């Protein structure tokens, strides 16, 4: 497809997140050249014409493409996250003007360790042997042996990200590469703008565990700065940046509960199912009790009411989906990790005063109470499309 056709079909660049860049540069979309590619296919299934343009014109590669689903089948996660990275590396090694290759990993790639330095650790398995294995084994068999292959890794996402890091180290050749490891990526802090219906009321989490959340614009700013530093300074050794907050400006799950509940009680969501409230506990039995009392029982009664009034029941389906998501997250919400951030601090020291403001990733300046309030209000306004002027009516609804 032509660039013009792609821009006409693609509505993503018209969303509110791009309002600021649209204001500063109304024709920014003209700078975008889409390339059709598929990470799971040989040579990324890129056309000869597009490949020629990439090989002769690209200066920096930011490799962000990945599946981030925790429950992704292992074969697909390997094909996208690990084998896809290998294919992109092969393409990058042919790029004539390439100055830097920046790979986005995750701070949890090595979550089997409690203290994580900015280094590449031994992989959970030999990547190429795994690639050969999944090529000839039936998917049902791969599914059966996945728990054994994962070992101590909690899911296929972190497992394949660990493999990808090792693969890059082994096959980078003469490329200038940096790896960015963000923790839990949250809503934006400053750019492009600061970012419950009362259904979810119990979460299994440790109140005293660090909720290592990093605003998305901090990740982007660090990534751009790392691209500059890698291209200009060409470090002798590949640098890894742990993009985290826990060791610099810690924030705890117990605080998260307080700030979220406080915000939604002052600014309730429209047509809320119940008054906002939540219980955070690391005790499995207590959590199961609250799931039964606060989730399942009200959902069953609500769905019964819906049936009696001739409408389609839906609350139990929502509850089950929420529980599935919470189960996938509990590994990360019940424990803490210690990430070193020496390279992140070093990079900050290399920026001049103006660039420190423009590409701000100094999380010491982050005020968590303000950030979480902006996060919640952003969800209300931009995700749920609720007008802030409707807050008085929402409060009245909760009092019924």
N, C-alpha and C positions, 0 to 999 in steps of 0.2 A: 504494500500500500504506500501511497505517497504521503509525505509529511503533512500536507494539507488535509487529506482525507482522514488521517489518524487524528489530527487535532479536532476535526469536525465531529468525529465519532466519540472521542474520549471526553467524558464529562468530569473526570477527576480534577482537571486543572481549573475547573470553574467553581470549586468548593471554597468555603470561607477561609480555609487555611492558606490560600494563595492571594487573599485580598491585599495584603500589604505589598507583596512583590508586584502585584498588578498595578497598584497605586504608584510605586516607584518606577516600574518599567512596564508600561501597558502592553508592549509587544514582546514580552519575555518568551511567549510560546514559540516565537520564530527562531529562538536559539535551540529549541529541542529537535533532535533528529532521532526518531524512534527506529530501532533495529529489531526485526523479528528474529527471535532466537528461542532455543529450547535446551535447557541444561542437561536433559536426559539423553539427548541425541548426539551422535558423533559429530565433531566439529561444531557443536551447538546448533546445527541445522541452519547456519547463516548463509545467505545467498552469496555468490561469488562477488557481486558488486559491493554488497555491504562489507564483506570481509576485506576487500581491497581498501575501502575507506578506513576501516578500523586499523588495519596494519600500517597505514601511511599517515594517519592524522592524530591518533590518540596519544595524549601526554600522561594522563593519570587514569587509572582504573580504580573505582570504588566498588568492591564486590559485596553487595548487600543481599543478593538473591538467595533465598533459602526457604525451606518449610520450617515454620516455628511451632507446628502442632506437636504437643508432647506425646500424643498417642498415634502419631504417624506410623504406619507399618514400616518395619525396618528396611525392607528393600527399597521402598520409595524414598525414605529419608536418606539412605546411602546414595541413591542415584542423584538426588538433588543437592544435598549438602556436601558430600565428599567427592563423588565422581564428577559432579558438576563443577566443583572447584578445580579439580584436576584438569578438566577440559578447558576451563578458562585460563588456567596457568599456561597450558600449551599454546593457546592463542596469544596470550600476553608476551610470551617469549619470542614471538615473531614480529611484535610491534616495533617499528623502526624508531619511533620518537618517544617511547614510553620512559617516563622519569620515575614513576612510583606506582605501586600496586598496594592498595589498602583493603584489607580483608576484615569484614565484620564478623566476629565470633560471639561468644557470650562468656560472662564472668563465671558461669556455672559449667563450663566445659570440663573443668577439673573439680567438680563439686564433691568428689569422693575424698578430697583433701580438705582439711579445716583451715590451713594456712596456705594461701595461694600467691606465689611470687609472679613477677612479670617475665616468666620464662616458658618455654615449651616443655611439657612433661611427656614421659613415655606414654604411648597410646594404649587404649584398652585392648587392642588387637592390631595385627599387621594389616593395614588398609588394603593392600593389593590382594592378599589372601581372601579377605572378606569380599572384595569385588568379584573375584573368581567364583566364590561360593554362591553368591546370590544370582550369578548369571545362569547357573545350571540347576540349582535347587528349585523345587516347586514352592510357590508362595505359601501354601498351607504348611509345608515343612518348616520354612523360615519362620513363620508365625509361631510354630510350636517350640522352636529352639531359641527364640528371641530372649526370653528371660535368662537363659543360661549364657547367651552371648553378652547381654548387658551387664551381668554381674552386679557390681555395686552401683552402677549408673542408674538413676531413677527413670529415665525415659530415652527414647531413640533420638530426641533432639540434642540433649547434652552429649550423648554418646557419639553421634556423628560429627558434632562440632569439635570434640576432642580429636577424632580421627583426622578431620580437616586441618587442624593446626599442625599436627605432626606431618601430614602429607605436604603442606606448604613448606615446612622446614626442609624436608627431604628433596623436594623437586623445584625449589625456587631458582636454582641455577644462579645467574648473575643479576636477577631482578632485585630492585630495591623495594622491599616489602615491609609493611608494618601491619600489626594485628591489633584491632580494637576489641576489647572485651567489656561491653556494657552489662550491668546487672539487670534489675527489673526496670524496663523502660516505661516511664510514665508520661503523663501529659506534659506539654511544653511549660517552661518556667517563664520566659520572656517573649519568645518569638514562635509563631507569628502573633499569638495573644496568649495571656495566661489562661491557662485552661480552666438513693434507692426507693424504689417504689415501696420499701418496707417489706419486700418479699423475703429477702435473705436476712435471717435473724440469728444464725449461729454459724460460726466459722472455727475450724480447728486450727489454732495458731498459738504460738508461745508469746505471751504479752511482753516478755523480756528479751525476745529474739529481735535482732536487727532487721528491719524491713528495708533492705538495701535497694532503694528506688532511685533511679536516675532520670531526670527530665530529658525528653527526646531532643530538645534543642541543645542541651549540653553535649549529648552524644554526637550530634551533627557538627557542632563547633569544634569539638576535640578531633573528630575525624578529618575535617577540613584542615585544621592546624597540623595534624600528623601527616597529611598529604603534602603540605608545604615543606615541613621539616625533612621528610623522607626524600623528597625530590631535590631540595637545595643542599642539604648537609650530607646526604648519602651515607648514613651510619654504616660502620664496618659490619656490625652484627644486626640482625633483624630485631627491631624493637617491638615489644608487646606492651600495650597500654591497658591496665585494669581501670576501666571507667566506672568507678563505684563511689559510694558516699559513706559507707559504714565506718571506715577508718578515719575519715576526715570530719564528717558532720553526721554522726549516727542518729537514726530515727527508728523507733521501736514500734512493733505491731500494736502494743497497748495504746500508744499515742495515736496511731492511725485510727483505732476504734473511736477514741474520744473526739478527734477532730472531725471525722466523717459524720458521726451522730450529731455533734453540735451544729455542723453546717446545715444538715438536712432538717433539723428541727426548726432552725431559723428560716430556712428556705426550702420548704417541702416540695416534693414533686407533685405534679397534677395527677389526680385520680389515683392516689397512693392506695395500695391494697390494705396496709396497716400503718399505724404510727411507727416511724423509724426507730429501731432498737436493734441491738446486736449483742451476742455473747461470744467472746473470744476465749477459747479454752484449749489447752494442750492435752486434756484428758479425753481419751477416746469414748469412754462410757458416758461421761457427762455430755459430750457432743452428740452422741446418739440419742440421749434423752431429749435434748433440746430440738434435735431434728424431728423427733416424733411429736413432741408437744407444740413446737412453734412453726414447723414446716408442714409435715404430712397431715396432721389432724385438721388444721385450718384449710389445707388444700382440698382434702376429701370433702369437707363440709361445703366449701365454695363450689366445687364441681357438682355436688349433689344439687345445690341450689340452681346452678346453671341448667342441669338436666330437667329439673322440675319446671323451669320457666321456658323450656323448649330451645335452649341455646347450647352451643357446643362447649363441653368442658375443656379447660385448657390449663388450669393451675397446677395439676399434678405433673403434667408434661414439663412445665416450666421448672418446677421444683426438682424433678429428676435431672434435667439438664444442668441446673445450678450445682447439684450435688456431684455430678460427674466432673465438672470444672473444678470444684473445691478439692476433690480427691486428688486431682492431678497437681494441684498447687500446694498441698499440705507438706510435702517434702521440703519446700522452700520457706514455708511460713512457720515452721516449728523449730528451726535451728539457725545458727549464725555462722558466718565465715569471716576470716580475716584476710583481706586482700591488700597487698602492698601497692603503693601508688607512686613510687619514685619516678617512673618515666612520665607520668601525668604531671607531676610537680615540675620536673625538668623542662617539659615542653612549655608549661606556663611561663617559666622564667626566661624562655627564649623569645617570647613575644614582646613587642614594644607596647607602650602605653595605649596607643590607639587600637592596636590589634587585640589587646586584652579586653577592651570594651566591645569590639566588634565580634570577636570569637570567644565570648566569655564561657569558660567551663570551670570557673572557680566556685565549687559547691560550698565553700566555707561561707559564702554570702547568702546561701539559701535558707530562708525562714520557713520551717516545715508547716507551721499552722496556717500561714498565708498561702503556701503552695497547695496544701490539701483543700483549703476552701475554694481556691481558684479551680482546682481539679474538679471538685464536685459541681460547682456552678457551670463550668465548661461542659460537663456531661449533660447537665440539665438543658443548657442553651443550644449546644451544637450537635449532640448525639440524639437527644430526645425532642429537639426543636420546640422547647417550651419557653414561652415569653416570660421574662422576669416580672413583668407587670401583673402576671397571674398568681403571684405568691399569696396575696390576701385570700383569694378564692381557694387556693390549695390548703391554706391553714384552716379555713372554714370547713372544707371537706373532711379533714382529719378529726375535727371536733364532733362530727356527726356520730 
